[in-house]
Amino acid sequence: MLLSVDSTDTDELQSLSFEVIAAVAEREGVDPTEIEPPEYDALYEVVNPEALDSLFATRENGIERPTGQVSFPFCGYHVVVTSEGDVEVSEADN
């Protein structure tokens, strides 16, 4: 399994990379743990998950990062992640 999920602490916010996988899983009607090769693309093949998680995170000195968004294709969808933590998944334009 390429995705490790600890369901014991559901009150904590999930990482942005997990939110991307969860949003695609919702669109596909499957559990997030099923979003893995060979049936689905690996997230790390299109974007560095650690970089995505830290892109909009508060800096170590407590200063907030600038606002913005990043978009990329994933599993046949167009994914947009915003600095507010929103993840939008829409049909990819072919």
C-alpha positions in Angstrom: 0.0 0.0 0.0 1.4 3.4 -0.9 -0.9 5.4 1.4 -0.8 5.0 5.1 -3.8 6.3 6.9 -4.1 6.4 10.7 -7.9 6.6 11.3 -7.5 6.9 15.1 -7.0 10.6 15.1 -9.6 12.0 12.7 -9.8 15.4 14.4 -6.4 16.5 13.1 -6.3 18.1 9.7 -5.0 15.8 7.0 -2.1 16.8 4.8 -2.9 18.5 1.4 -1.5 15.4 -0.4 -3.9 13.2 1.5 -6.8 15.6 0.7 -5.9 15.3 -3.0 -6.1 11.5 -2.9 -9.3 11.6 -0.8 -10.9 14.0 -3.3 -10.1 11.8 -6.2 -11.2 8.8 -4.3 -14.6 10.5 -3.7 -15.0 11.3 -7.4 -14.1 7.7 -8.2 -16.4 6.3 -5.5 -13.6 4.3 -3.8 -11.8 4.4 -0.5 -8.6 6.6 -0.5 -6.5 3.6 0.2 -7.5 2.2 -3.2 -5.9 5.1 -5.1 -2.7 3.4 -5.9 -0.9 1.8 -8.9 -1.5 0.0 -11.1 -5.2 1.0 -11.3 -4.5 4.7 -10.5 -1.6 7.0 -10.9 0.8 7.5 -8.0 0.6 11.1 -6.7 4.4 11.3 -6.5 4.5 10.7 -10.3 2.9 14.2 -10.9 3.8 16.2 -7.9 6.1 15.9 -4.9 3.7 15.2 -2.0 6.1 16.6 0.7 6.5 19.8 -1.4 2.8 20.1 -1.8 2.2 19.6 1.9 4.7 22.3 2.8 3.9 24.8 0.0 1.3 26.8 1.9 2.3 25.7 5.5 3.3 28.3 8.0 7.0 28.8 8.0 9.1 27.6 11.0 9.4 31.3 12.2 5.6 31.6 12.3 5.3 33.8 9.3 2.4 32.8 7.0 3.3 32.0 3.4 1.7 34.0 0.5 -1.6 33.0 -0.8 -2.0 31.3 -4.2 -2.8 28.0 -5.8 -1.2 25.1 -7.6 -2.8 22.9 -10.2 -1.8 19.6 -11.8 -3.4 16.6 -13.6 -3.9 13.5 -11.5 -5.8 10.3 -12.4 -7.5 11.9 -15.3 -8.7 14.9 -13.3 -7.6 18.5 -13.1 -6.7 19.2 -9.4 -6.4 22.7 -7.9 -5.0 23.1 -4.4 -5.3 26.6 -2.8 -3.4 28.2 0.0 -6.6 28.1 2.1 -6.4 24.3 2.0 -9.2 23.8 -0.5 -8.8 20.9 -3.0 -10.9 21.1 -6.2 -11.1 18.1 -8.5 -12.7 18.5 -12.0 -12.8 16.6 -15.2 -9.6 17.1 -17.2 -9.9 19.0 -20.5 -8.8 16.6 -23.2 
